Structure formats: structure tokens, C-alpha cells
């Protein structure tokens, strides 16, 4: 059985960004814009950081490209 309170911070980071990604997908399915873009941008950026920590460069490449794709709508929603 997993002792949830003794997990390292990277465990919580990984599951937090996964939850944010799922919320972003749900928001997208209900066409809630631009909040969905923000959730997806933050979660993919988080996964890019996680990929750096894991030294998984294929995951880093995918997450970086996706984050860049979400960047223009994020900037547009600010302006």
C-alpha cells in the first residue's frame, strides 16, 4: 500500500500536472475558452519540466512543441 504522506515532491508534481491536464481536456470538451487553453498550457509546461527532471528527451520534445502551440492563444487571451 502506498503511504501518500511519504511521497517525494516530484510524485505530487507529476500527479498535479496530470490532474490539470485532465481538467484542461474537460474544459475543452465543453468549449470553455480561454480557460481550457490556460490549463493545457500550464500542464504541458509542467510536463516539459518533469521531462527535464526525468531526462526523457522524447517527452520533452513533445511537451515543448505542444506548449509552443498553446502560447499564441495564451498571449491573445491576455491582450
N, C-alpha and C positions, 0 to 999 in steps of 0.2 A: 504494500500500500504506500502511496506517495504521501510524505509529510510535507504538506503545502507550505508550511511556515519556514522550512529549512532549505527552500529552493534558492538558487543564486538569482541575482537581479536580472541576468540575461534570460532566465526562464520566464520571468514576469514580463520583460520587454517583448520577447517573442510572442507570447500569448496576447499581450495588449495590442500589438500592431496587427495581429491576426484578427482580433475582435473588431478593431477599427476598420479593417479591410472588409469584413463581413457586413458591418453597418453601412459602409460605402456602397456595397453591392445592393443591399436592401433599398437604400435611398435612390439608387439608380433605377431599380425596378419600379419604383413609384414616381420616377421622373421628378425628384426633388432637387432642383438645380438652383444655386451652385453648391449647396451643402454637400451633395454627393461628390463633387469634384474635390472639395477640400478634404473630405475623409479619405478618398482614394489617393490623393496626392500625399497626404501625411503618412498613410500606411505604407505606400510604396517607397517613400523616402526612408521610413523606418526599416523596411526590409532590405533596402540598399545598405544601410548602416549595419544591420545584422549580417549581411553577406560579407562585409568587410571584416567583421569580428570572426566569422567562420572561415574566412579566406576561401570563399566559394565564388570564384570569378564569373562563372556562368550565371549564377543567380544575381550577382552584382550587375552584370551587363543588362539582363532583362529588366531589373528593377530601375536601373538608371534610365534606360530608354523610356520605360513607362512613366517615370517621374517627369522626364523632359516633355513627354506628350501632354501630361496634365498641367504643365507650367503655364502655357498661354491662357487657358480658361481661368486659372487661379489669378493671374495678373489682371485679366479682363474683369473679373468679379470685384477686384479691389478698386479699379479705376472707374 
